[in-house]
Amino acid sequence: MKIKIGADELILWLRKNGVAVNIGNKELGAKIRELICDKLGGKKLAKEDCYWITDNEDEIIGEYKLSQRAMQYELAVDKVSTVYKEISTW
């Protein structure tokens, strides 16, 4: 079974949990792609707009905040916990 997961979801988790706060979104995106595609056998799908509910996008969207656009991936469901274990150390 496969799941669609976006880099935006993972970046939100990182930011929300105080992990990788000094790493920009471009670098995080590259690390996420390497983890999902190269290490875990996932598949890159397409870059899509991110939808965040806010009255002021400037407060939450930026290189060290949340993404405006993010790559989406397809990954085996049983690999999702590995993704979160790995990114929690960034």
Backbone bond lengths (Angstrom), bond angles and torsions (degrees), N, CA, C in turn:
res aa  C-N    CA-C-N  psi(-1)  N-CA   C-N-CA  omega(-1)  CA-C   N-CA-C  phi
1 M - - - 1.452 - - 1.526 109.17 -
2 K 1.317 116.07 138.69 1.467 122.49 -177.67 1.522 110.75 -111.61
3 I 1.325 115.04 155.03 1.457 122.12 176.42 1.523 108.36 -129.55
4 K 1.323 116.73 146.73 1.459 121.73 173.00 1.523 106.49 -96.43
5 I 1.320 115.83 125.00 1.458 121.31 179.97 1.521 108.26 -134.65
6 G 1.310 116.00 139.53 1.453 120.27 -177.52 1.515 112.32 -106.13
7 A 1.324 115.15 150.32 1.461 120.27 174.67 1.528 110.05 -58.82
8 D 1.346 116.75 -30.07 1.465 120.40 178.74 1.525 111.68 -62.17
9 E 1.325 116.69 -39.23 1.465 120.65 178.36 1.524 110.85 -64.14
10 L 1.324 115.50 -41.45 1.463 119.99 -178.51 1.519 111.23 -71.81
11 I 1.328 116.99 -38.07 1.463 120.06 176.90 1.523 110.35 -66.07
12 L 1.330 117.52 -39.77 1.470 120.43 175.23 1.524 110.31 -58.26
13 W 1.332 116.92 -46.52 1.468 120.73 179.85 1.524 110.18 -60.22
14 L 1.331 117.24 -44.34 1.466 120.92 179.54 1.522 111.31 -61.09
15 R 1.318 116.53 -48.46 1.467 120.78 -178.21 1.530 111.16 -65.06
16 K 1.326 115.85 -42.53 1.462 121.71 -177.83 1.531 112.06 -64.71
17 N 1.321 115.67 -30.61 1.459 120.86 -177.00 1.525 113.47 -101.44
18 G 1.333 116.78 10.25 1.463 120.68 175.55 1.515 114.14 68.89
19 V 1.326 117.00 24.89 1.466 121.73 179.97 1.530 107.70 -103.94
20 A 1.318 117.63 143.41 1.463 123.31 176.77 1.523 112.50 58.19
21 V 1.315 117.06 35.42 1.467 120.47 -176.96 1.523 112.68 -66.54
22 N 1.315 118.25 -24.62 1.463 121.58 -179.10 1.521 112.74 -100.02
23 I 1.318 117.26 14.20 1.460 121.60 178.51 1.528 107.76 -111.71
24 G 1.320 116.40 127.78 1.461 121.59 -179.30 1.520 112.39 -71.98
25 N 1.321 115.63 162.33 1.462 121.25 -177.18 1.528 113.54 -61.99
26 K 1.333 117.65 -35.54 1.466 120.00 179.46 1.523 110.65 -63.63
27 E 1.319 116.38 -44.52 1.468 120.32 178.55 1.529 110.59 -67.10
28 L 1.329 116.69 -41.79 1.464 119.61 177.12 1.522 110.95 -61.45
29 G 1.334 116.56 -42.35 1.459 120.35 178.54 1.517 111.79 -58.49
30 A 1.328 116.68 -42.19 1.473 121.08 178.87 1.528 110.63 -65.54
31 K 1.324 116.50 -41.31 1.470 120.02 179.07 1.528 111.24 -66.79
32 I 1.327 116.35 -38.77 1.468 120.87 178.42 1.525 109.98 -64.78
33 R 1.342 117.03 -44.64 1.467 120.49 178.23 1.523 111.18 -59.72
34 E 1.322 116.35 -45.18 1.467 120.61 179.39 1.527 110.73 -61.02
35 L 1.322 116.32 -45.18 1.464 120.35 -179.52 1.523 111.14 -63.15
36 I 1.311 116.74 -53.09 1.462 120.12 -174.14 1.527 112.17 -71.16
37 C 1.311 117.51 -46.74 1.472 120.06 -174.99 1.526 113.12 -83.77
38 D 1.322 116.94 -49.52 1.459 120.06 -173.82 1.523 113.22 -79.07
39 K 1.332 116.90 -42.60 1.469 119.86 -175.42 1.520 113.71 -90.38
40 L 1.341 117.19 -34.84 1.466 119.35 -172.33 1.526 114.00 -110.50
41 G 1.318 117.79 3.30 1.462 121.12 175.34 1.515 115.71 73.17
42 G 1.328 116.48 21.22 1.461 120.39 177.76 1.513 110.92 -76.61
43 K 1.317 115.16 177.12 1.464 121.83 -176.47 1.520 109.65 -127.56
44 K 1.328 115.96 132.41 1.462 122.14 176.00 1.521 107.90 -75.41
45 L 1.337 117.13 132.33 1.458 121.39 -179.17 1.521 111.55 -103.15
46 A 1.309 118.44 -79.06 1.458 122.19 -177.49 1.518 109.69 -159.81
47 K 1.323 115.58 156.08 1.458 121.12 175.38 1.522 107.55 -85.82
48 E 1.328 116.01 133.04 1.463 120.56 -177.40 1.526 110.47 -132.39
49 D 1.327 115.60 159.30 1.456 120.87 173.89 1.521 109.67 -66.60
50 C 1.321 115.30 147.64 1.467 121.44 176.02 1.529 108.44 -99.95
51 Y 1.288 116.95 145.45 1.463 121.74 -178.71 1.517 109.53 -120.51
52 W 1.309 116.12 107.56 1.457 122.73 178.90 1.523 107.36 -114.54
53 I 1.301 116.67 136.19 1.456 121.13 178.83 1.522 108.50 -87.62
54 T 1.338 114.70 114.95 1.454 120.13 -178.62 1.526 109.56 -161.60
55 D 1.296 115.33 155.42 1.458 119.84 174.57 1.531 110.87 -86.33
56 N 1.331 116.33 -20.04 1.454 120.64 -176.28 1.529 109.71 -141.12
57 E 1.340 116.13 98.94 1.468 120.61 -178.01 1.519 112.58 -59.37
58 D 1.332 118.04 -31.83 1.463 120.89 -178.25 1.524 112.26 -60.62
59 E 1.309 117.25 -24.97 1.462 120.60 -179.44 1.520 112.78 -75.44
60 I 1.333 117.45 -27.19 1.463 118.97 -173.67 1.522 115.09 -120.19
61 I 1.332 118.74 -15.25 1.456 120.94 -177.84 1.520 109.66 -106.85
62 G 1.329 115.59 127.71 1.457 121.01 179.42 1.510 109.77 173.22
63 E 1.317 116.62 172.14 1.467 121.65 -175.79 1.528 113.14 -57.93
64 Y 1.328 117.87 -32.67 1.465 121.27 179.49 1.525 111.68 -111.85
65 K 1.334 115.48 22.25 1.462 121.88 178.02 1.518 107.56 -126.31
66 L 1.323 118.48 -123.37 1.462 121.76 178.68 1.522 110.61 -103.88
67 S 1.315 115.55 158.00 1.468 122.25 -177.57 1.525 111.59 -81.82
68 Q 1.324 115.30 153.27 1.465 120.96 173.38 1.531 109.74 -92.49
69 R 1.331 116.33 -33.16 1.467 123.28 175.54 1.521 106.87 -135.58
70 A 1.330 117.08 148.34 1.460 119.73 -178.74 1.523 111.35 -151.63
71 M 1.322 114.86 148.75 1.460 121.89 177.68 1.527 109.28 -72.50
72 Q 1.318 114.36 142.53 1.461 122.04 176.37 1.529 107.70 -107.84
73 Y 1.316 115.83 146.44 1.460 121.49 -176.90 1.522 110.50 -130.73
74 E 1.318 115.01 158.24 1.460 122.34 170.86 1.517 106.06 -113.10
75 L 1.322 115.91 133.10 1.460 121.54 -174.01 1.516 109.40 -146.93
76 A 1.315 116.46 146.54 1.460 120.91 175.36 1.529 108.94 -62.61
77 V 1.307 116.47 134.66 1.467 122.14 -177.28 1.528 111.89 -55.07
78 D 1.316 117.05 -38.63 1.464 119.20 -176.97 1.534 113.39 -70.74
79 K 1.325 117.78 -3.77 1.471 121.66 178.21 1.536 112.35 -98.27
80 V 1.321 117.55 -7.48 1.464 120.91 -175.24 1.534 111.60 -61.94
81 S 1.316 117.86 -42.00 1.467 119.15 179.74 1.528 110.94 -64.07
82 T 1.312 117.10 -33.74 1.463 120.84 176.41 1.520 110.67 -63.91
83 V 1.313 117.29 -39.55 1.469 121.27 177.89 1.522 109.46 -58.22
84 Y 1.332 117.39 -51.34 1.461 120.40 -177.24 1.522 112.56 -67.53
85 K 1.321 117.82 -35.70 1.471 120.26 176.05 1.521 110.24 -62.13
86 E 1.325 116.42 -43.82 1.455 121.32 -179.01 1.526 111.78 -66.78
87 I 1.327 117.96 -50.24 1.469 119.46 -176.10 1.533 112.82 -68.73
88 S 1.322 116.79 -21.37 1.465 119.23 179.54 1.536 111.63 -67.27
89 T 1.323 117.40 -14.38 1.469 120.65 179.85 1.523 112.61 -96.83
90 W 1.341 117.51 -0.19 1.458 120.69 -178.24 1.507 109.82 -79.15
